[in-house]
């Protein structure tokens, strides 16, 4: 079994939706060409069957047993070829659908991770969800339909040639009738796609609304706004429903036209052919063949309409995917390297010495968060890492060497063991030690399957304090060169906080660590404390030194009770 998608999806062509689709086709050109070959063979075999049946009818009319057996054998052989080519066509169609869809999934998910906080600023939740739910499928379908669409064109041309060579009037009737029917259904595609786009837009807005309600449900209940937002959701869902009905109206007309118009062509071809047969211009077998050809053409003609629809949807979907892939992250890195040692935020004056457990206590919590963001390169700032400017280092390298762990981080769905051991080191002893330092052993012991327990979305089965301790364990397991912790104990009780502070100091001894906190229990265990007020360093020293020498620091960490 072949693995999908490829390990390296490549660099997509983002100059236009058509170029993106063409790039996708080129990435899987071998499978695409093989599928087109099987689909063409599948259609051609079906296109030849009416002629063989017609010859068989003529053999029956002429009472020629040998000819009848010969044409029966030919028909049986065509059936075998059709069965084989149909199986292979479907196999290649599924492969091409999956390859294009999963390649797009791979590109968008990797780029979303690269964008980080930039993505929700530029696109709504609903827009991103809609791309994942529908646009990726449309791109896969645009590759899939190329197989049957190309084969149907070849089949129509083949049937037309056969008919013209047999009866010029009937051949010309089919030759001109097929394009006329395609033109007739063409005007329905534009309003259909317009209504589909509107429905998709409303669905995206509804998804955004749902995500906002779920995220803020506790707050809404607290302020009595649950019913208000529920009513708004119902109103928006009704707009989505009405948009879906409008789409269905056009789709029903299109489906009806795809039945009615080929039916008219069949009736016309059959009527003209019957008149020729009565006049003795064509034998009965050819009349049967003409009728079967007219019936057969319904399939290729509907496929062409389907191809126009899916290729248009794929083009629109590719445009939306390109919109995501074209977004550049707000924070960009350089191409330099090295760095290391002293980490300094030149704006605030905060300096983190290597191998030291440093704390930043800020009179305003947002100042500490801003410093952590600059040190971790999540916000622009004049920051040096040893002799190197942090902004000149590649972002991937900065993320690998400097980890900022705050309370906005999420636990993800999956086995708890896998969600904590993000580097997949598989070291059971280190995992247990990280849980001990974070005082999270009791959490694991209470779970039915311990570390093998499946974590629900966002770790919602855990309390706020439990989530905080598990996040701390995950950060410790990542073992970065520089670890920046933002209020790592704000949601735990005083007894646990004291144990975490002691164990953290022991665990990170000799490692560069910065803790942004105003907890006296944590500050008392650090090697060096930096007090920040108004975004700038106001005082430095140990916790006890600052309590004696800085009234502002004492007021901040004792909440004015000292």
C-alpha positions as CSV (number, residue, x, y, z in Angstrom):
1,X,0.0,0.0,0.0
2,X,1.4,3.4,-0.9
3,X,1.6,6.1,1.7
4,X,-0.3,9.4,1.2
5,X,0.6,12.1,1.1
6,X,4.3,12.4,0.0
7,X,6.7,13.4,2.8
8,X,7.6,16.5,0.9
9,X,4.6,18.2,-0.8
10,X,6.9,20.6,-2.7
11,X,6.6,24.3,-3.2
12,X,3.2,25.2,-4.7
13,X,2.6,27.7,-7.5
14,X,0.5,30.5,-5.9
15,X,0.4,32.9,-8.8
16,X,-3.2,32.0,-9.6
17,X,-5.8,29.3,-8.8
18,X,-5.3,27.7,-12.2
19,X,-1.6,27.5,-11.7
20,X,-2.1,25.9,-8.3
21,X,-4.3,23.2,-9.9
22,X,-1.8,22.7,-12.7
23,X,1.0,22.4,-10.1
24,X,-1.1,19.8,-8.3
25,X,-1.7,17.9,-11.5
26,X,2.1,17.9,-12.4
27,X,2.9,16.6,-8.9
28,X,0.9,13.5,-9.6
29,X,1.2,13.4,-13.4
30,X,2.1,9.7,-13.6
31,X,-1.0,8.6,-11.6
32,X,-3.1,11.2,-13.5
33,X,-2.0,10.0,-16.9
34,X,-2.5,6.3,-15.9
35,X,-6.0,7.1,-14.7
36,X,-6.9,9.0,-17.9
37,X,-5.7,6.0,-19.9
38,X,-7.9,3.6,-18.0
39,X,-10.9,6.0,-18.1
40,X,-10.4,6.4,-21.9
41,X,-10.3,2.7,-22.4
42,X,-13.3,2.2,-20.2
43,X,-15.4,4.7,-22.2
44,X,-14.1,3.4,-25.6
45,X,-15.1,-0.2,-24.8
46,X,-18.6,1.0,-23.9
47,X,-18.7,3.1,-27.1
48,X,-17.9,0.0,-29.2
49,X,-20.5,-2.2,-27.6
50,X,-23.5,-0.8,-29.5
51,X,-21.8,-1.5,-32.8
52,X,-21.1,-5.1,-31.7
53,X,-24.7,-5.5,-30.6
54,X,-25.9,-4.1,-33.9
55,X,-23.8,-6.7,-35.7
56,X,-25.2,-9.4,-33.5
57,X,-28.8,-8.3,-34.4
58,X,-27.9,-8.4,-38.1
59,X,-26.5,-11.9,-37.6
60,X,-29.8,-13.0,-36.0
61,X,-31.7,-11.4,-38.9
62,X,-29.6,-13.2,-41.4
63,X,-29.7,-16.4,-39.4
64,X,-25.9,-16.6,-39.4
65,X,-25.0,-18.7,-36.4
66,X,-21.2,-18.4,-36.9
67,X,-21.4,-14.6,-37.1
68,X,-23.6,-14.5,-34.0
69,X,-21.2,-16.6,-32.0
70,X,-18.3,-14.4,-33.2
71,X,-20.0,-11.2,-32.2
72,X,-21.1,-12.7,-28.9
73,X,-17.5,-13.6,-28.1
74,X,-16.4,-10.1,-29.1
75,X,-19.0,-8.6,-26.8
76,X,-17.9,-10.9,-23.9
77,X,-14.3,-9.9,-24.5
78,X,-15.3,-6.2,-24.4
79,X,-17.2,-6.9,-21.2
80,X,-14.0,-8.3,-19.5
81,X,-11.9,-5.3,-20.7
82,X,-14.6,-2.9,-19.4
83,X,-14.7,-4.6,-16.0
84,X,-10.9,-4.5,-15.7
85,X,-10.5,-0.9,-17.0
86,X,-13.5,0.2,-14.8
87,X,-11.8,-1.2,-11.6
88,X,-8.5,0.4,-12.5
89,X,-10.1,3.7,-13.4
90,X,-11.9,3.9,-10.1
91,X,-8.8,2.9,-8.2
92,X,-6.8,5.6,-9.9
93,X,-9.6,8.1,-9.5
94,X,-9.6,7.6,-5.7
95,X,-5.8,7.8,-5.6
96,X,-5.7,11.1,-7.5
97,X,-8.5,12.5,-5.3
98,X,-6.7,11.6,-2.1
99,X,-3.3,12.7,-3.4
100,X,-4.5,16.2,-4.4
101,X,-6.7,16.6,-1.3
102,X,-4.1,15.4,1.2
103,X,-1.3,17.4,-0.4
104,X,-3.4,20.5,0.1
105,X,-4.1,19.4,3.7
106,X,-0.4,19.1,4.2
107,X,0.4,22.5,2.8
108,X,-2.4,24.3,4.6
109,X,-1.7,22.7,8.0
110,X,2.0,23.3,7.8
111,X,1.5,26.9,6.8
112,X,-1.1,27.4,9.5
113,X,1.4,26.2,12.1
114,X,4.0,28.5,10.6
115,X,1.6,31.5,10.7
116,X,0.8,30.9,14.4
117,X,-1.0,33.9,15.8
118,X,-1.1,35.6,12.5
119,X,-3.7,33.3,11.0
120,X,-6.7,34.1,13.4
121,X,-5.9,37.8,12.8
122,X,-6.3,37.5,9.1
123,X,-9.0,34.9,8.7
124,X,-12.0,33.9,10.8
125,X,-12.4,30.5,12.4
126,X,-15.3,29.7,10.0
127,X,-13.2,30.6,7.0
128,X,-10.4,28.2,8.0
129,X,-13.0,25.5,8.9
130,X,-14.7,25.8,5.5
131,X,-11.4,25.4,3.7
132,X,-10.8,22.2,5.6
133,X,-14.4,20.9,5.2
134,X,-15.2,21.7,1.6
135,X,-12.4,23.4,-0.4
136,X,-9.9,20.5,0.0
137,X,-12.6,18.1,-1.2
138,X,-13.3,20.3,-4.3
139,X,-9.6,20.3,-5.2
140,X,-9.5,16.5,-5.0
141,X,-12.6,16.3,-7.1
142,X,-11.1,18.5,-9.8
143,X,-8.3,16.0,-10.2
144,X,-10.7,13.0,-10.1
145,X,-13.0,14.4,-12.8
146,X,-10.1,14.9,-15.2
147,X,-10.0,11.1,-15.7
148,X,-13.6,10.5,-16.7
149,X,-13.9,13.9,-18.4
150,X,-11.0,13.3,-20.7
151,X,-12.3,9.8,-21.5
152,X,-15.8,11.0,-22.1
153,X,-14.5,13.5,-24.7
154,X,-12.7,10.7,-26.5
155,X,-15.8,8.5,-26.3
156,X,-18.1,11.2,-27.8
157,X,-15.6,11.8,-30.7
158,X,-15.4,8.0,-31.3
159,X,-19.2,7.6,-31.4
160,X,-19.6,10.6,-33.7
161,X,-17.0,9.2,-36.1
162,X,-18.8,5.9,-36.1
163,X,-22.1,7.5,-36.8
164,X,-20.9,9.7,-39.5
165,X,-19.2,6.8,-41.3
166,X,-22.4,4.8,-41.0
167,X,-25.0,7.6,-41.7
168,X,-23.9,11.1,-42.4
169,X,-27.3,12.7,-41.3
170,X,-27.3,10.9,-37.9
171,X,-23.7,11.6,-37.3
172,X,-24.1,15.3,-37.9
173,X,-27.2,15.2,-35.7
174,X,-25.1,13.9,-32.8
175,X,-22.1,16.1,-33.7
176,X,-24.2,19.3,-33.4
177,X,-26.6,18.0,-30.7
178,X,-24.0,17.3,-28.0
179,X,-22.5,20.8,-28.1
180,X,-25.9,22.4,-28.1
181,X,-26.9,20.6,-25.0
182,X,-23.7,21.6,-23.3
183,X,-24.3,25.2,-24.2
184,X,-27.9,24.9,-22.9
185,X,-26.9,23.8,-19.4
186,X,-23.9,26.2,-19.3
187,X,-26.0,29.3,-18.1
188,X,-27.1,27.3,-15.0
189,X,-23.5,26.9,-13.7
190,X,-22.8,30.5,-13.0
191,X,-25.9,31.2,-10.7
192,X,-25.2,27.8,-9.1
193,X,-21.7,28.6,-8.2
194,X,-22.7,32.1,-7.0
195,X,-25.3,30.6,-4.7
196,X,-22.9,28.0,-3.5
197,X,-20.3,30.7,-2.7
198,X,-23.0,32.6,-0.7
199,X,-23.9,29.4,1.2
200,X,-20.3,28.7,2.0
201,X,-19.8,32.2,3.2
202,X,-22.8,32.0,5.5
203,X,-21.7,28.5,6.7
204,X,-18.2,29.9,7.6
205,X,-19.8,32.8,9.5
206,X,-22.0,30.3,11.4
207,X,-19.0,28.1,12.2
208,X,-17.2,31.2,13.6
209,X,-20.3,32.0,15.7
210,X,-20.5,28.5,17.0
211,X,-16.8,28.5,17.9
212,X,-17.1,31.8,19.8
213,X,-20.2,30.6,21.7
214,X,-18.5,27.4,22.8
215,X,-15.3,29.2,23.8
216,X,-17.2,31.7,25.8
217,X,-20.1,29.6,27.1
218,X,-19.1,29.9,30.7
219,X,-18.9,33.7,30.5
220,X,-22.2,33.9,28.6
221,X,-24.0,31.9,31.3
222,X,-22.5,34.1,33.9
223,X,-23.8,37.3,32.4
224,X,-27.1,35.9,31.2
225,X,-26.3,36.1,27.5
226,X,-26.6,32.5,26.6
227,X,-30.2,32.8,25.3
228,X,-29.3,36.0,23.3
229,X,-26.5,34.3,21.5
230,X,-28.5,31.1,21.0
231,X,-31.2,33.1,19.3
232,X,-28.6,34.8,17.0
233,X,-27.2,31.4,16.2
234,X,-30.7,30.1,15.3
235,X,-31.3,33.1,13.0
236,X,-28.0,32.6,11.2
237,X,-28.6,28.9,10.8
238,X,-31.9,29.7,9.2
239,X,-30.1,31.9,6.7
240,X,-27.7,29.1,5.9
241,X,-30.7,26.8,5.4
242,X,-32.4,29.2,3.0
243,X,-29.2,29.6,1.1
244,X,-29.0,25.8,0.8
245,X,-32.5,25.7,-0.5
246,X,-31.6,28.3,-3.2
247,X,-28.6,26.1,-4.2
248,X,-30.9,23.1,-4.4
249,X,-33.3,24.8,-6.7
250,X,-30.6,25.5,-9.3
251,X,-29.2,22.0,-8.8
252,X,-32.6,20.4,-9.4
253,X,-33.0,22.4,-12.6
254,X,-29.5,21.4,-13.7
255,X,-30.2,17.7,-12.9
256,X,-33.5,17.9,-14.8
257,X,-31.9,19.4,-17.8
258,X,-29.2,16.7,-17.8
259,X,-32.0,14.2,-18.2
260,X,-34.4,16.1,-20.4
261,X,-31.9,17.3,-23.1
262,X,-30.2,14.0,-23.7
263,X,-33.7,12.4,-23.8
264,X,-34.7,14.7,-26.5
265,X,-31.6,13.9,-28.5
266,X,-32.2,10.1,-28.0
267,X,-35.8,10.5,-29.2
268,X,-34.7,12.6,-32.2
269,X,-31.9,10.1,-33.2
270,X,-34.2,7.1,-32.7
271,X,-37.0,8.7,-34.8
272,X,-34.7,9.7,-37.6
273,X,-33.0,6.3,-37.6
274,X,-36.4,4.5,-37.6
275,X,-37.4,6.5,-40.6
276,X,-34.2,5.5,-42.4
277,X,-34.8,1.8,-41.4
278,X,-38.3,1.9,-42.7
279,X,-37.1,3.4,-46.0
280,X,-34.5,0.7,-46.2
281,X,-31.6,3.1,-46.0
282,X,-30.1,1.3,-43.0
283,X,-30.5,-2.3,-41.7
284,X,-32.3,-3.1,-38.4
285,X,-29.0,-3.8,-36.7
286,X,-27.7,-0.3,-37.4
287,X,-31.0,1.1,-36.1
288,X,-30.5,-0.8,-32.8
289,X,-26.9,0.5,-32.7
290,X,-28.0,4.1,-33.3
291,X,-30.5,3.9,-30.4
292,X,-27.9,2.4,-28.1
293,X,-25.4,5.1,-29.1
294,X,-27.9,7.8,-28.3
295,X,-28.6,6.2,-24.9
296,X,-24.9,5.7,-24.2
297,X,-24.1,9.3,-25.0
298,X,-26.1,10.4,-21.9
299,X,-23.2,9.2,-19.7
300,X,-20.4,11.1,-21.4
301,X,-22.5,14.2,-21.8
302,X,-23.5,14.2,-18.1
303,X,-19.8,13.7,-17.3
304,X,-18.9,16.8,-19.3
305,X,-21.4,18.8,-17.3
306,X,-20.1,17.4,-14.1
307,X,-16.6,18.2,-15.2
308,X,-17.4,21.8,-15.9
309,X,-19.1,22.0,-12.4
310,X,-16.3,20.4,-10.5
311,X,-13.5,22.2,-12.3
312,X,-15.1,25.5,-11.6
313,X,-15.6,24.6,-7.9
314,X,-11.9,23.4,-7.8
315,X,-10.8,26.7,-9.3
316,X,-12.8,28.7,-6.7
317,X,-11.5,26.4,-3.9
318,X,-7.9,26.8,-5.1
319,X,-8.3,30.5,-4.9
320,X,-9.3,30.3,-1.2
321,X,-6.4,27.9,-0.4
322,X,-4.0,30.3,-2.1
323,X,-5.4,33.0,0.1
324,X,-4.2,31.1,3.1
325,X,-0.9,30.0,1.7
326,X,-0.1,33.5,0.6
327,X,-0.4,35.0,4.1
328,X,3.0,35.8,5.4
329,X,3.6,35.6,9.2
330,X,4.0,38.8,11.0
331,X,7.2,37.6,12.6
332,X,9.9,36.7,10.1
333,X,13.3,35.4,10.8
334,X,16.6,35.8,9.0
335,X,19.1,33.3,7.6
336,X,21.8,33.7,10.2
337,X,22.7,31.2,12.8
338,X,24.5,30.6,16.1
339,X,23.7,33.0,18.9
340,X,23.3,31.8,22.5
341,X,24.4,32.8,25.9
342,X,23.0,36.0,27.4
343,X,19.4,36.7,26.3
344,X,18.7,40.5,26.5
345,X,15.5,42.5,25.8
346,X,17.1,45.9,25.1
347,X,13.7,47.8,25.3
348,X,13.0,46.8,29.0
349,X,16.6,46.1,30.0
350,X,15.7,42.5,31.1
351,X,18.8,40.3,30.9
352,X,18.7,36.6,31.3
353,X,22.0,35.1,32.2
354,X,22.9,31.6,30.9
355,X,22.5,28.8,33.5
356,X,20.6,31.0,35.9
357,X,17.0,30.7,37.2
358,X,15.8,34.3,36.7
359,X,12.4,35.8,37.5
360,X,10.7,38.9,36.1
361,X,8.1,40.5,38.5
362,X,6.2,43.2,36.8
363,X,3.8,45.7,38.4
364,X,1.5,45.2,35.4
365,X,1.2,41.6,34.3
366,X,0.9,42.6,30.6
367,X,4.5,44.1,30.8
368,X,5.8,40.6,31.7
369,X,3.8,39.0,28.9
370,X,5.2,41.6,26.4
371,X,8.8,40.9,27.6
372,X,8.2,37.1,27.2
373,X,6.8,37.6,23.7
374,X,9.8,39.6,22.6
375,X,12.3,37.2,24.1
376,X,10.6,34.3,22.4
377,X,10.3,36.2,19.1
378,X,6.5,36.2,19.1
379,X,6.6,40.0,18.9
380,X,9.1,42.4,17.3
381,X,11.7,43.9,19.5
382,X,15.3,44.7,20.0
383,X,16.5,41.4,21.5
384,X,20.0,39.9,21.4
385,X,20.9,36.3,22.0
386,X,24.6,36.4,22.9
387,X,26.3,38.3,20.0
388,X,23.4,37.7,17.6
389,X,20.4,39.8,16.9
390,X,17.4,37.5,17.6
391,X,15.5,38.8,14.6
392,X,18.3,37.6,12.3
393,X,18.0,34.0,13.4
394,X,15.6,31.6,11.5
395,X,12.2,31.4,13.3
396,X,12.4,27.6,13.4
397,X,15.7,27.8,15.2
398,X,14.4,30.3,17.7
399,X,11.4,28.1,18.4
400,X,13.6,25.1,18.9
401,X,16.0,26.9,21.3
402,X,13.7,29.3,23.2
403,X,10.4,28.0,24.5
404,X,7.8,30.4,25.8
405,X,5.2,28.5,27.8
406,X,2.2,30.5,28.9
407,X,-1.4,29.7,30.1
408,X,-2.8,30.2,26.6
409,X,-1.2,26.9,25.5
410,X,-3.6,24.1,24.8
411,X,-3.6,20.4,25.5
412,X,-4.4,18.5,22.4
413,X,-6.5,15.4,21.7
414,X,-4.7,12.1,22.0
415,X,-2.9,9.8,24.4
416,X,-1.7,11.9,27.4
417,X,1.8,10.3,27.0
418,X,2.0,11.5,23.4
419,X,0.7,15.0,24.2
420,X,3.3,15.5,26.9
421,X,6.3,13.9,25.2
422,X,6.2,16.3,22.2
423,X,9.7,15.4,21.0
424,X,8.7,11.7,21.0
425,X,11.8,10.8,23.0
426,X,10.1,7.9,24.6
427,X,12.1,8.3,27.8
428,X,9.9,7.0,30.6
429,X,12.2,8.2,33.4
430,X,12.3,11.8,32.1
431,X,8.5,11.8,31.6
432,X,8.0,10.7,35.2
433,X,10.5,13.3,36.5
434,X,8.7,16.1,34.6
435,X,5.4,15.1,36.1
436,X,7.1,15.0,39.6
437,X,8.5,18.5,39.1
438,X,5.1,19.8,38.0
439,X,3.4,18.0,40.9
440,X,1.2,16.3,38.3
441,X,1.7,12.7,39.4
442,X,-1.7,12.6,41.2
443,X,-3.4,13.7,38.0
444,X,-2.0,10.7,36.1
445,X,-2.7,8.3,39.0
446,X,-6.4,9.3,39.0
447,X,-6.8,8.5,35.3
448,X,-8.2,5.1,34.3
449,X,-5.3,4.2,32.0
450,X,-2.7,6.5,33.4
451,X,-0.5,8.0,30.8
452,X,-2.3,6.0,28.1
453,X,-5.6,7.7,28.8
454,X,-7.1,9.5,25.8
455,X,-7.2,13.3,26.4
456,X,-10.4,15.1,25.2
457,X,-10.3,18.2,23.1
458,X,-8.3,21.0,24.8
459,X,-8.0,18.8,27.9
460,X,-11.5,19.8,29.0
461,X,-11.7,16.9,31.5
462,X,-9.0,18.6,33.6
463,X,-9.5,21.5,35.9
464,X,-7.6,24.8,35.3
465,X,-5.0,23.9,37.9
466,X,-4.5,20.4,36.4
467,X,-4.1,21.8,32.9
468,X,-1.5,24.2,34.1
469,X,0.5,21.5,35.8
470,X,0.3,19.3,32.7
471,X,1.4,22.2,30.5
472,X,4.4,22.8,32.8
473,X,5.4,19.1,32.5
474,X,5.2,19.3,28.8
475,X,7.4,22.4,28.7
476,X,10.0,20.7,30.9
477,X,10.0,17.6,28.7
478,X,10.7,19.8,25.7
479,X,14.0,20.7,27.4
480,X,14.8,23.8,25.4
481,X,18.1,25.8,25.7
482,X,16.1,28.7,27.2
483,X,12.8,28.1,29.0
484,X,10.5,31.1,29.6
485,X,7.5,30.3,31.9
486,X,4.7,32.8,32.2
487,X,2.8,32.5,35.5
488,X,3.2,28.7,35.7
489,X,1.6,28.4,39.1
490,X,-1.2,31.0,39.1
491,X,-4.0,28.3,39.2
492,X,-2.6,25.9,41.8
493,X,-2.9,25.9,45.6
494,X,-0.2,27.3,47.8
495,X,1.1,23.9,49.0
496,X,1.5,22.7,45.4
497,X,3.0,26.0,44.4
498,X,5.7,25.8,47.0
499,X,6.6,22.2,45.9
500,X,6.7,23.2,42.3
501,X,9.0,26.2,43.0
502,X,11.4,24.0,44.9
503,X,11.5,21.2,42.4
504,X,11.7,23.6,39.4
505,X,14.8,25.2,40.9
506,X,16.4,21.8,41.3
507,X,15.4,20.5,37.9
508,X,16.5,23.6,36.0
509,X,19.8,24.1,37.9
510,X,22.5,25.1,35.5
511,X,19.9,25.7,32.7
512,X,18.8,29.1,31.4
513,X,15.3,29.7,32.8
514,X,13.1,32.8,33.1
515,X,9.9,32.8,35.2
516,X,7.4,35.7,34.8
517,X,5.5,35.7,38.1
518,X,4.7,37.8,41.2
519,X,4.3,34.7,43.5
520,X,6.6,35.1,46.6
521,X,6.8,31.3,46.8
522,X,8.3,31.1,43.4
523,X,10.4,34.3,43.5
524,X,12.1,33.1,46.8
525,X,13.4,30.0,44.9
526,X,15.0,31.9,42.0
527,X,18.6,33.0,41.7
528,X,17.9,36.5,40.4
529,X,14.8,38.7,40.4
530,X,14.2,41.6,38.0
531,X,11.5,44.1,39.0
532,X,9.8,45.8,36.0
533,X,7.6,48.9,36.3
534,X,6.2,50.8,33.3
535,X,7.8,48.3,31.0
536,X,11.4,49.1,32.2
537,X,13.7,47.4,34.8
538,X,13.5,49.3,38.0
539,X,15.4,47.1,40.4
540,X,17.3,43.8,40.5
541,X,18.6,41.4,43.1
542,X,17.4,38.4,45.1
543,X,13.8,38.2,46.3
544,X,14.7,39.0,49.9
545,X,17.1,41.8,48.9
546,X,14.3,43.5,46.9
547,X,11.8,43.2,49.7
548,X,14.2,45.2,51.8
549,X,15.4,47.8,49.2
550,X,12.4,48.3,46.8
551,X,9.1,49.4,48.3
552,X,7.5,49.1,44.8
553,X,8.6,45.5,44.5
554,X,7.4,44.7,48.0
555,X,4.0,46.2,47.3
556,X,3.7,44.2,44.1
557,X,4.6,40.8,45.3
558,X,2.9,41.1,48.7
559,X,-0.3,42.7,47.2
560,X,0.3,45.7,49.5
561,X,0.1,43.6,52.6
562,X,3.8,43.9,53.6
